[in-house]
Amino acid sequence: MNETYARIEELCKTKGINVTVLCKRCSIPRASLTDFKMGRNKSLSAATLQKIAEYFSVSVEYLLSGEAPNLDSINLKVAFFGGEEGVTDAMVEEVMRFAAYVKEREKNNYGNKQSL
């Protein structure tokens, strides 16, 4: 069994579900994970990995490499959303882009006020 599949199984155990339940909840064909586990497929599609990562609120990077979650990312999820559950990296990135937009807008407004 490969390491990515083992991580997915471990995440399932921490949620108290099995891989079949995960597949149903994420609308993933069970056969795709079975084929992956058995080595008939060498990888999962990006879409499948993203669905699984979002379900567990982890990054695709974590699923593939086992790299521990970035503490800064966890802190941002808590600060922006009040916790990690159900918050994806994409959601954090969107809030950060919006914050950069607001900062730039205010900088431009401040510059316009100074020239009056």
PASE-363752 format. One line per 2 residues: their letters; for each residue x, y negated, z of N, C-alpha, C. Coordinates in pm, 1 decimal, padded with zeros to 6 digits. Layout:
# PASE-363752
A) X Y Z X Y Z X Y Z | ...
END
This chain:
# PASE-363752
MN) 00085.6 00117.9 00000.0 00000.0 00000.0 00000.0 00090.0 -00124.1 00000.0 | 00050.0 -00227.5 -00073.8 00134.7 -00346.8 -00079.6 00106.3 -00441.5 00037.2
ET) 00197.2 -00536.4 00056.9 00189.4 -00625.6 00172.7 00069.4 -00720.4 00165.7 | 00035.3 -00767.3 00047.6 -00079.3 -00858.3 00034.6 -00207.0 -00787.4 00077.0
YA) -00224.8 -00665.6 00031.3 -00344.7 -00590.7 00069.1 -00346.0 -00566.0 00220.9 | -00230.0 -00535.7 00275.8 -00221.1 -00512.5 00421.1 -00260.6 -00639.1 00498.1
RI) -00219.8 -00757.1 00448.1 -00258.8 -00883.0 00513.8 -00409.2 -00903.1 00505.7 | -00467.7 -00871.5 00391.3 -00612.6 -00885.2 00374.6 -00684.7 -00792.4 00472.6
EE) -00638.9 -00669.9 00483.6 -00699.2 -00576.1 00578.9 -00686.3 -00627.2 00722.1 | -00570.7 -00682.7 00755.6 -00548.3 -00734.7 00890.8 -00640.8 -00852.6 00919.1
LC) -00657.7 -00939.8 00821.9 -00750.0 -01052.4 00838.7 -00893.3 -01002.4 00858.0 | -00928.9 -00897.5 00785.0 -01061.6 -00838.0 00802.4 -01078.9 -00787.3 00944.9
KT) -00978.0 -00718.4 00995.9 -00985.4 -00665.5 01132.5 -01004.5 -00777.3 01233.7 | -00934.3 -00889.8 01213.7 -00947.2 -00999.9 01309.7 -01087.2 -01060.4 01307.3
KG) -01157.0 -01046.8 01194.4 -01294.8 -01097.0 01184.5 -01397.2 -00990.0 01218.5 | -01349.8 -00867.0 01240.9 -01441.2 -00759.0 01274.8 -01521.8 -00708.0 01156.9
IN) -01463.4 -00715.8 01037.4 -01530.4 -00665.3 00917.2 -01436.7 -00569.9 00845.4 | -01488.3 -00504.5 00743.0 -01401.7 -00423.0 00658.9 -01392.2 -00486.8 00520.0
VT) -01309.0 -00430.2 00435.0 -01284.8 -00487.6 00302.4 -01412.1 -00487.5 00217.9 | -01496.6 -00388.9 00234.3 -01621.6 -00383.7 00159.2 -01710.9 -00503.0 00193.3
VL) -01719.8 -00534.7 00321.4 -01799.1 -00651.2 00364.8 -01737.1 -00778.8 00308.7 | -01605.0 -00790.1 00315.0 -01535.9 -00905.8 00258.6 -01574.0 -00923.5 00111.6
CK) -01569.2 -00815.3 00037.2 -01600.7 -00822.0 -00105.9 -01743.9 -00870.5 -00128.7 | -01836.7 -00820.0 -00051.2 -01976.1 -00863.7 -00064.7 -01989.7 -01011.7 -00033.2
RC) -01927.9 -01056.2 00075.5 -01940.3 -01196.6 00117.7 -01871.9 -01292.6 00021.0 | -01769.3 -01244.8 -00048.1 -01694.6 -01330.6 -00140.8 -01733.4 -01307.3 -00286.8
SI) -01829.2 -01218.3 -00309.8 -01871.7 -01183.5 -00446.5 -01753.1 -01136.5 -00531.0 | -01677.7 -01044.4 -00472.9 -01562.5 -00984.8 -00540.0 -01594.6 -00838.2 -00564.8
PR) -01569.9 -00786.7 -00684.6 -01592.4 -00643.6 -00707.8 -01501.9 -00560.2 -00616.3 | -01560.1 -00467.6 -00545.1 -01482.7 -00382.3 -00453.2 -01375.1 -00306.1 -00529.4
AS) -01404.9 -00269.8 -00651.6 -01309.8 -00193.3 -00731.8 -01180.2 -00270.3 -00755.4 | -01187.9 -00403.2 -00763.5 -01065.1 -00479.7 -00787.9 -00968.9 -00466.8 -00669.9
LT) -01022.5 -00466.0 -00547.8 -00934.1 -00448.2 -00432.3 -00887.8 -00303.4 -00418.1 | -00974.5 -00209.5 -00451.4 -00933.9 -00068.2 -00447.7 -00821.1 -00043.8 -00547.5
DF) -00836.7 -00094.4 -00670.3 -00732.3 -00078.4 -00772.0 -00602.3 -00144.9 -00728.8 | -00613.9 -00258.8 -00662.9 -00496.3 -00329.0 -00612.6 -00427.4 -00247.7 -00503.3
KM) -00505.7 -00194.3 -00412.4 -00451.5 -00112.7 -00302.7 -00379.7 00011.0 -00357.0 | -00440.2 00074.0 -00455.6 -00385.4 00198.5 -00508.5 -00272.4 00176.9 -00609.0
GR) -00245.4 00048.6 -00643.9 -00137.3 00020.0 -00736.8 -00176.5 00026.0 -00882.8 | -00304.8 00048.9 -00910.5 -00349.1 00050.4 -01050.3 -00346.7 -00090.0 -01109.8
NK) -00365.0 -00189.7 -01025.9 -00346.4 -00330.2 -01064.1 -00234.2 -00384.4 -00978.7 | -00141.7 -00455.8 -01039.7 -00025.5 -00507.2 -00966.5 -00055.2 -00638.4 -00894.6
SL) -00165.6 -00703.2 -00929.2 -00197.3 -00830.7 -00863.6 -00347.7 -00853.8 -00867.7 | -00390.3 -00950.6 -00788.4 -00528.9 -00995.2 -00790.1 -00534.5 -01125.7 -00868.0
SA) -00648.5 -01156.2 -00925.5 -00661.3 -01280.9 -00999.7 -00651.2 -01399.7 -00904.7 | -00615.6 -01513.7 -00959.5 -00607.6 -01635.6 -00879.3 -00743.8 -01667.1 -00817.3
AT) -00850.8 -01645.6 -00892.5 -00985.3 -01673.6 -00841.7 -01018.5 -01583.0 -00722.5 | -00982.7 -01456.7 -00732.0 -01008.2 -01362.7 -00622.9 -00927.6 -01400.9 -00499.7
LQ) -00799.8 -01431.5 -00518.6 -00716.0 -01472.5 -00406.1 -00770.3 -01599.3 -00340.9 | -00817.3 -01693.6 -00422.3 -00870.7 -01818.5 -00367.9 -00996.6 -01792.9 -00285.7
KI) -01084.5 -01706.6 -00333.3 -01206.5 -01674.1 -00257.6 -01172.5 -01611.9 -00122.6 | -01077.0 -01520.4 -00124.1 -01037.0 -01453.3 00000.0 -00971.6 -01554.4 00094.6
AE) -00883.7 -01637.7 00042.1 -00815.8 -01738.1 00124.4 -00917.2 -01833.6 00186.3 | -01013.4 -01878.7 00108.4 -01115.4 -01970.1 00160.9 -01199.9 -01902.0 00267.5
YF) -01234.5 -01777.0 00246.4 -01315.4 -01704.7 00344.1 -01245.1 -01698.7 00479.6 | -01114.5 -01674.2 00477.1 -01039.2 -01661.3 00601.9 -00975.1 -01793.2 00647.2
SV) -00995.1 -01898.6 00571.4 -00934.1 -02029.3 00601.7 -00781.8 -02019.3 00612.3 | -00723.8 -01949.7 00515.9 -00578.5 -01941.6 00505.2 -00541.6 -01986.2 00364.1
SV) -00413.7 -02001.8 00340.1 -00370.3 -02039.4 00205.8 -00347.9 -01914.4 00121.2 | -00354.5 -01932.5 -00008.8 -00320.6 -01823.6 -00100.2 -00175.2 -01785.0 -00076.9
EY) -00092.8 -01885.0 -00049.6 00048.0 -01859.7 -00018.0 00062.7 -01760.8 00097.0 | -00018.8 -01778.4 00199.9 -00013.0 -01686.1 00313.5 -00049.4 -01544.5 00269.8
LL) -00154.4 -01531.5 00189.2 -00193.6 -01397.9 00143.0 -00080.4 -01331.3 00066.2 | -00011.3 -01408.6 -00015.6 00092.9 -01351.3 -00101.4 00224.4 -01328.2 -00028.5
SG) 00261.0 -01420.3 00061.2 00394.2 -01412.6 00120.6 00395.4 -01380.1 00269.2 | 00282.4 -01400.3 00334.8 00278.7 -01379.0 00478.4 00336.8 -01495.6 00555.6
EA) 00367.2 -01603.3 00483.7 00422.8 -01721.4 00548.3 00323.8 -01776.2 00649.1 | 00372.9 -01805.3 00767.3 00287.2 -01856.6 00874.0 00225.4 -01989.1 00831.5
PN) 00105.3 -02016.2 00880.1 00040.8 -02142.4 00844.8 00124.0 -02261.3 00890.5 | 00121.6 -02364.7 00811.4 00191.7 -02488.1 00841.8 00122.7 -02557.4 00958.9
LD) 00197.0 -02585.0 01065.0 00139.2 -02647.8 01183.5 00079.8 -02783.7 01150.8 | 00144.8 -02858.4 01061.3 00089.3 -02987.6 01021.2 -00047.9 -02969.6 00957.8
SI) -00064.0 -02865.9 00876.7 -00192.4 -02838.9 00813.2 -00299.0 -02808.2 00918.2 | -00262.8 -02730.1 01018.3 -00357.5 -02697.6 01125.7 -00396.9 -02824.4 01200.6
NL) -00298.4 -02907.3 01232.3 -00327.1 -03031.6 01302.9 -00417.8 -03122.9 01221.4 | -00395.0 -03130.1 01090.8 -00480.0 -03212.3 01005.6 -00622.4 -03158.0 01002.3
KV) -00637.2 -03028.0 00996.9 -00771.6 -02968.7 00995.0 -00846.5 -03002.1 01123.2 | -00777.0 -02997.8 01234.8 -00839.3 -03031.6 01362.6 -00874.1 -03180.2 01364.8
AF) -00781.3 -03264.8 01319.5 -00804.8 -03409.4 01322.4 -00917.5 -03450.1 01227.7 | -00918.7 -03395.7 01106.7 -01017.9 -03435.6 01006.7 -01153.6 -03370.8 01028.1
FG) -01153.9 -03243.7 01070.1 -01277.6 -03166.4 01071.2 -01315.9 -03111.7 01208.3 | -01235.7 -03136.6 01309.3 -01267.1 -03089.8 01443.0 -01233.2 -02944.4 01467.1
GE) -01162.8 -02881.3 01376.3 -01123.2 -02741.7 01390.9 -01083.2 -02683.8 01257.2 | -01037.9 -02559.6 01259.3 -00989.6 -02493.5 01138.3 -01095.6 -02412.2 01065.2
EG) -01193.5 -02363.0 01137.4 -01287.2 -02267.5 01079.8 -01359.9 -02324.2 00959.4 | -01349.3 -02253.5 00848.3 -01418.8 -02291.8 00726.1 -01352.9 -02405.0 00650.0
VT) -01239.5 -02454.4 00697.3 -01171.1 -02566.0 00631.8 -01059.0 -02510.1 00545.1 | -01064.0 -02542.3 00417.8 -00961.8 -02493.0 00325.0 -00853.5 -02598.4 00305.3
DA) -00740.5 -02554.7 00252.4 -00633.2 -02647.7 00220.3 -00680.4 -02750.0 00117.3 | -00764.9 -02707.6 00025.0 -00817.7 -02799.0 -00076.0 -00900.3 -02910.7 -00011.1
MV) -00974.4 -02878.7 00092.8 -01053.3 -02980.0 00163.1 -00961.3 -03081.8 00230.2 | -00853.7 -03035.6 00291.9 -00759.0 -03125.1 00357.6 -00693.6 -03215.6 00253.3
EE) -00654.1 -03157.8 00139.9 -00591.7 -03236.4 00033.6 -00686.2 -03343.5 -00018.8 | -00814.7 -03311.2 -00030.2 -00912.2 -03409.7 -00076.6 -00923.2 -03526.6 00020.7
VM) -00927.8 -03496.7 00150.2 -00935.2 -03603.2 00250.3 -00807.8 -03687.8 00245.3 | -00693.5 -03625.5 00226.6 -00568.4 -03700.3 00219.5 -00564.5 -03791.1 00096.1
RF) -00616.5 -03742.1 -00017.2 -00623.9 -03826.6 -00137.0 -00715.9 -03945.8 -00112.4 | -00827.8 -03922.3 -00045.2 -00920.8 -04030.7 -00015.5 -00854.8 -04132.0 00078.3
AA) -00782.3 -04082.5 00178.5 -00714.1 -04172.4 00271.5 -00611.7 -04258.4 00197.2 | -00538.5 -04199.2 00103.1 -00441.0 -04275.4 00024.1 -00512.8 -04381.3 -00060.1
YV) -00628.4 -04344.9 -00114.4 -00707.5 -04440.3 -00192.3 -00750.2 -04557.6 -00104.2 | -00802.4 -04530.8 00014.7 -00848.6 -04636.1 00105.8 -00730.7 -04725.9 00145.0
KE) -00616.6 -04665.0 00172.8 -00498.4 -04742.3 00209.9 -00457.7 -04835.7 00096.6 | -00454.4 -04784.7 -00023.4 -00418.3 -04866.9 -00139.8 -00521.2 -04977.2 -00163.1
RE) -00647.7 -04945.0 -00149.1 -00754.8 -05043.5 -00166.8 -00739.9 -05156.2 -00065.6 | -00714.3 -05121.5 00060.4 -00698.7 -05222.9 00165.1 -00574.3 -05307.5 00142.8
KN) -00467.6 -05243.9 00094.9 -00344.6 -05317.0 00065.4 -00372.6 -05420.4 -00043.8 | -00447.0 -05379.0 -00146.5 -00481.6 -05470.1 -00255.6 -00574.5 -05580.4 -00206.9
NY) -00671.7 -05548.2 -00122.1 -00762.4 -05649.1 -00067.4 -00686.8 -05748.7 00019.1 | -00592.0 -05700.2 00098.7 -00513.8 -05788.4 00185.2 -00432.1 -05885.4 00099.0
GN) -00373.8 -05834.1 -00009.3 -00297.3 -05918.4 -00101.6 -00385.1 -06024.0 -00166.5 | -00508.8 -05988.8 -00200.1 -00601.0 -06084.7 -00262.0 -00639.6 -06191.0 -00160.8
KQ) -00657.3 -06156.2 -00034.8 -00694.2 -06253.1 00068.7 -00579.6 -06350.3 00095.6 | -00455.3 -06302.6 00089.1 -00339.4 -06387.2 00114.5 -00322.0 -06495.2 00007.3
SL) -00364.9 -06462.5 -00115.9 -00345.1 -06558.1 -00223.9 -00451.8 -06667.4 -00226.1 | -00556.3 -06656.0 -00143.6 -00662.2 -06757.7 -00140.9 -00620.0 -06883.4 -00074.2
END
